[in-house]
Amino acid sequence: MNNNIENDSPQIFSGVVVAATLAPLLGFYTLMITHHVSRLSKYWDQFIHSYGQWIPGSVGSGALGSTGSYSGKEALALMVWFCSWAVFHYLWRKQDLSLKDWLPIFSGGLLLVSLGFIHPVIDPVILLLRDLLG
């Protein structure tokens, strides 16, 4: 009787977990930043909108109206999400990264991006940055 059971299951590295959680976080930050940038300037609003004009309903004035630059914000956020996921997954697929260290960073990032979507909280910061940058 052989009690040595050979483990044939592949090793799963934690780098793919960090890549899969960092990518949507970067996508959320992209959505937040493009949202605030588009509010500050008509030029940037139209520039951001140009990335999403291919999405049905992004232009026009039907019964449902138009989503406007929101389509561009979503398109840019999805591009950042998927591209960063592919890059980070490729780079970290065979690395063991500390999930214990990553969890507070990820949680803090989620809290910060959530606060970034609450206008009474973030608007004074955005207006200060606008005044500082000109």
C-alpha positions as CSV (number, residue, x, y, z in Angstrom):
1,M,0.0,0.0,0.0
2,N,1.5,3.3,-1.1
3,N,0.6,6.3,1.1
4,N,2.5,8.7,-1.0
5,I,-0.1,10.4,-3.1
6,E,1.4,12.4,-5.9
7,N,-0.1,15.9,-6.2
8,D,-0.7,16.5,-9.9
9,S,-2.7,19.7,-9.4
10,P,-1.1,22.8,-10.8
11,Q,0.2,25.4,-8.5
12,I,-2.0,28.5,-8.4
13,F,0.0,31.7,-7.9
14,S,-1.5,34.7,-6.1
15,G,-0.2,37.2,-8.8
16,V,-3.3,36.4,-10.9
17,V,-5.6,37.3,-8.0
18,V,-3.8,40.6,-7.6
19,A,-4.0,41.3,-11.3
20,A,-7.7,40.4,-11.4
21,T,-8.5,42.8,-8.6
22,L,-6.2,45.6,-9.5
23,A,-7.5,45.8,-13.1
24,P,-11.1,46.8,-12.2
25,L,-9.9,49.2,-9.6
26,L,-7.9,51.0,-12.3
27,G,-11.0,50.9,-14.5
28,F,-13.0,52.5,-11.7
29,Y,-10.4,55.2,-11.3
30,T,-10.4,55.9,-15.0
31,L,-14.2,56.3,-14.9
32,M,-13.9,58.7,-11.9
33,I,-11.2,60.8,-13.4
34,T,-12.8,61.0,-16.9
35,H,-16.1,62.0,-15.2
36,H,-14.5,64.9,-13.4
37,V,-12.4,66.0,-16.3
38,S,-15.4,66.1,-18.6
39,R,-17.2,68.3,-16.1
40,L,-14.5,70.9,-16.1
41,S,-14.1,71.5,-19.9
42,K,-16.4,71.3,-22.9
43,Y,-13.3,70.3,-25.0
44,W,-12.4,67.4,-22.7
45,D,-16.1,66.4,-22.5
46,Q,-16.2,66.1,-26.3
47,F,-12.8,64.3,-26.5
48,I,-13.9,61.7,-23.9
49,H,-17.2,61.3,-25.7
50,S,-15.4,60.6,-29.0
51,Y,-14.2,57.2,-27.5
52,G,-17.8,56.1,-27.0
53,Q,-19.6,57.4,-30.0
54,W,-19.7,53.9,-31.5
55,I,-22.0,52.8,-28.7
56,P,-25.7,52.8,-29.7
57,G,-27.6,55.7,-27.9
58,S,-24.5,57.8,-27.3
59,V,-25.6,60.4,-29.7
60,G,-29.1,61.5,-30.8
61,S,-32.2,62.8,-29.3
62,G,-34.9,60.1,-29.3
63,A,-37.4,59.2,-26.7
64,L,-34.6,57.9,-24.5
65,G,-32.3,60.9,-25.2
66,S,-28.5,60.5,-25.4
67,T,-26.0,59.1,-23.0
68,G,-23.5,61.7,-24.1
69,S,-20.0,61.5,-22.8
70,Y,-20.9,58.8,-20.4
71,S,-20.4,56.3,-23.3
72,G,-16.8,57.5,-23.7
73,K,-16.1,57.3,-20.0
74,E,-17.4,53.7,-19.9
75,A,-15.4,52.8,-23.1
76,L,-12.2,54.2,-21.6
77,A,-12.8,52.5,-18.3
78,L,-13.3,49.2,-20.0
79,M,-10.2,49.6,-22.1
80,V,-8.1,50.3,-19.0
81,W,-9.7,47.4,-17.2
82,F,-9.1,44.8,-19.9
83,C,-5.7,46.0,-21.0
84,S,-4.3,46.3,-17.5
85,W,-5.7,42.9,-16.6
86,A,-4.0,41.3,-19.6
87,V,-0.7,43.0,-18.8
88,F,-0.7,42.4,-15.1
89,H,-1.8,38.8,-15.6
90,Y,1.0,38.2,-18.0
91,L,3.6,39.8,-15.7
92,W,2.4,38.2,-12.5
93,R,1.0,34.9,-13.6
94,K,3.9,32.9,-12.0
95,Q,4.5,35.1,-9.0
96,D,3.3,34.7,-5.4
97,L,2.4,38.2,-4.2
98,S,1.3,38.8,-0.6
99,L,-2.5,38.9,-0.5
100,K,-2.2,39.9,3.2
101,D,-0.4,43.1,2.0
102,W,-2.6,43.6,-1.0
103,L,-6.0,43.4,0.8
104,P,-5.6,46.7,2.7
105,I,-4.3,48.5,-0.4
106,F,-7.3,47.2,-2.4
107,S,-9.8,48.1,0.3
108,G,-8.4,51.5,0.6
109,G,-8.4,52.0,-3.1
110,L,-12.1,51.0,-3.3
111,L,-12.9,53.4,-0.4
112,L,-11.1,56.2,-2.2
113,V,-12.7,55.7,-5.6
114,S,-16.1,55.5,-3.9
115,L,-15.5,58.8,-2.2
116,G,-14.4,60.2,-5.6
117,F,-17.9,59.6,-6.9
118,I,-19.7,61.5,-4.1
119,H,-19.8,65.1,-5.4
120,P,-20.1,67.0,-2.0
121,V,-16.9,65.2,-0.9
122,I,-14.8,65.4,-4.1
123,D,-16.0,68.7,-5.7
124,P,-13.9,71.0,-3.4
125,V,-10.8,68.9,-4.2
126,I,-11.6,69.1,-8.0
127,L,-12.1,72.8,-7.9
128,L,-8.9,73.3,-5.9
129,L,-7.0,71.3,-8.5
130,R,-8.6,73.2,-11.3
131,D,-7.6,76.5,-9.7
132,L,-4.0,75.3,-9.1
133,L,-3.6,73.9,-12.6
134,G,-5.2,76.9,-14.3
